Amino acid sequence: MADIYGQIKEVEKRMEKTEEALLQQFGGLRTGKASPALVEGISVEYYGTQSRLRDIASITAPEPRLLLIQPWDATAVKAIEKALLNSNIGITPMTDGKSIKLPIPELSEERRGQLAKQAKAMTEDAKVALRNLRREANDAVKKAQKNSEITEDEQKKLLDDIQKKLDAKIVKLDAMLADKNKELMTV
């Protein structure tokens, strides 16, 4: 009996992680403002291994529309510049040999619309992941009831609880999407 509750707790943790992952994906969407989250996850080939940019450099936003990347090792500047050019952020880096500046251009209305669609698609993917987790939890509950580990009343209560948790997460994801769209559409 405790086994089914452990499985449900595990599903709840995975639902939280899905929400956190969406928030992290939203951080990578470029708005008109400079945000280190835009580039910190970019993979850079550094001494033959792939490293995240945030692990090999300091990333700051000294101005609202400028990112400054200062590698811990000055020899990494060329590799970082190459990785930035190969990424899909659409910003050309400027370097002085020691650091890299990324001027964040104003977004066009068309680009804002594309980013809003991208954010909506990310949210839909997260919702699908949450629904899959719900299905997984529901299957475990039904199996536990079939194996006489829990009563029918407990099954009904657990299925209702799982649905309520899913509904609450979907409301939260929709609120996150609305916030991101507001941020994207603010000129």
Buried (B, 14 or more C-beta within 10 A) or exposed (E): EEEBBEBBEBBBEBBEEBBEBBBEBBBBBBBBEBBBBBBBBBEBBBEEEEBBBBEBBEBBBEEEEBBBBBBEEEEBBEBBBEBBEEBEBEBEBEBEEEBBBBEBEEBEEEBBEEBBEBBEEBBEBBBEBBEEBBEBBBEBBBEBBEEEBBEEEBBEEBBEBBEEBBEEBBEEBEEBBEEBBEBBBEE
